[in-house]
Amino acid sequence: MPPPPASPAPEPPPPEAGSVTLGPVMMTGTMGMSSGARDEAKRAFIAAFESGTGLFRRCYASALARNPTLAGTMDVEVVLSRDGSVYELKPGSVQLEDVELVRCALEALRQLRYAPLGDGDYFSITPVLHFKPQ
């Protein structure tokens, strides 16, 4: 009896494409945090985003394969717990005509590794993400 056919190899992730940048980053809530801890948490959030830019560019590459001229912005409130884990993501204004890109970008925000808070119970920040084809 011949061996069963091998299952196909999984598709490699799409290459990174397009430009995904961080626009204005507004602090929207800080419970029990000192001003120094707020500034530190904001810098840590920006560093986490910058280290994970490839995640967003892979999301965008898939969207550009569906629509090569897709461009736009989205903002999302990211609520972090004291330990740096994502407590909640609240999409705000979305000016992108690709639901899958929005879903993927939200998942990328959830996958980023954020530093624990220096003090306080939670930290809430709302970044604006800009998506532009290259």
Summary of the structure (lengths in Angstrom):
residues: 134
radius of gyration: 17.7
end to end distance: 52.6
largest distance: 71.3
contacts: 384
relative contact order: 0.30
helix: 33%
strand: 33%
